[in-house]
């Protein structure tokens, strides 16, 4: 089974190439985007809304933030 790999910075120049290569190798890819409505990725890429500080804190989980 392929790993699910989280990528921050995926909307940038290098990040797009990283995502493409991970998909080519058969990995499931989850990306972090400040504004998912503006993000454009190939089918199968899971887009999570947020900023990198949030990603570190919540480990790109789908859980609601603790308050």
C-alpha positions as a Markdown table, in Angstrom:
| # | Residue | x | y | z |
|---|---|---|---|---|
| 1 | Unk | 0.0 | 0.0 | 0.0 |
| 2 | Unk | 1.3 | 3.4 | -0.9 |
| 3 | Unk | 1.9 | 6.0 | 1.8 |
| 4 | Unk | -0.2 | 9.1 | 2.1 |
| 5 | Unk | 2.3 | 12.0 | 1.9 |
| 6 | Unk | 1.5 | 15.5 | 3.1 |
| 7 | Unk | 3.0 | 18.4 | 1.1 |
| 8 | Unk | 3.2 | 22.0 | 2.3 |
| 9 | Unk | 4.1 | 24.6 | -0.3 |
| 10 | Unk | 2.5 | 22.5 | -3.0 |
| 11 | Unk | 1.1 | 25.5 | -4.8 |
| 12 | Unk | 4.6 | 26.8 | -5.4 |
| 13 | Unk | 7.0 | 26.1 | -8.3 |
| 14 | Unk | 8.9 | 23.3 | -6.6 |
| 15 | Unk | 5.9 | 22.0 | -4.7 |
| 16 | Unk | 3.9 | 21.3 | -7.9 |
| 17 | Unk | 6.8 | 19.2 | -9.2 |
| 18 | Unk | 7.0 | 17.3 | -5.9 |
| 19 | Unk | 3.3 | 16.5 | -6.0 |
| 20 | Unk | 3.5 | 15.4 | -9.7 |
| 21 | Unk | 6.4 | 13.0 | -8.9 |
| 22 | Unk | 4.7 | 11.6 | -5.8 |
| 23 | Unk | 1.6 | 10.8 | -7.9 |
| 24 | Unk | 3.7 | 9.3 | -10.6 |
| 25 | Unk | 5.2 | 7.0 | -8.0 |
| 26 | Unk | 1.7 | 5.9 | -6.9 |
| 27 | Unk | 1.5 | 7.7 | -3.5 |
| 28 | Unk | -1.7 | 9.3 | -2.2 |
| 29 | Unk | -1.0 | 13.0 | -1.8 |
| 30 | Unk | -2.5 | 15.5 | 0.7 |
| 31 | Unk | -1.6 | 19.2 | 0.1 |
| 32 | Unk | -2.1 | 22.2 | 2.2 |
| 33 | Unk | -3.5 | 25.4 | 0.6 |
| 34 | Unk | -4.4 | 28.7 | 2.1 |
| 35 | Unk | -7.3 | 29.0 | -0.3 |
| 36 | Unk | -8.4 | 25.6 | -1.8 |
| 37 | Unk | -10.7 | 27.4 | -4.2 |
| 38 | Unk | -7.6 | 28.8 | -6.0 |
| 39 | Unk | -5.6 | 25.6 | -5.8 |
| 40 | Unk | -5.5 | 23.4 | -8.9 |
| 41 | Unk | -4.2 | 19.9 | -8.7 |
| 42 | Unk | -4.7 | 16.6 | -10.6 |
| 43 | Unk | -7.6 | 14.4 | -9.6 |
| 44 | Unk | -6.9 | 12.3 | -6.5 |
| 45 | Unk | -5.0 | 15.0 | -4.6 |
| 46 | Unk | -6.7 | 15.8 | -1.3 |
| 47 | Unk | -6.6 | 19.5 | -0.6 |
| 48 | Unk | -6.7 | 20.7 | 3.0 |
| 49 | Unk | -7.3 | 24.4 | 3.8 |
| 50 | Unk | -4.9 | 26.1 | 6.2 |
| 51 | Unk | -1.5 | 27.6 | 6.7 |
| 52 | Unk | 1.7 | 25.7 | 7.5 |
| 53 | Unk | 1.6 | 26.6 | 11.2 |
| 54 | Unk | -1.8 | 24.9 | 11.4 |
| 55 | Unk | -0.4 | 21.9 | 9.6 |
| 56 | Unk | 2.3 | 21.3 | 12.1 |
| 57 | Unk | 0.0 | 21.7 | 15.0 |
| 58 | Unk | -2.7 | 19.4 | 13.7 |
| 59 | Unk | -0.6 | 17.2 | 11.5 |
| 60 | Unk | -2.9 | 17.7 | 8.5 |
| 61 | Unk | -5.6 | 15.8 | 10.3 |
| 62 | Unk | -9.3 | 16.4 | 9.6 |
| 63 | Unk | -10.0 | 16.9 | 13.3 |
| 64 | Unk | -11.3 | 20.2 | 14.5 |
| 65 | Unk | -8.8 | 22.3 | 16.4 |
| 66 | Unk | -8.7 | 21.9 | 20.2 |
| 67 | Unk | -9.8 | 25.0 | 22.0 |
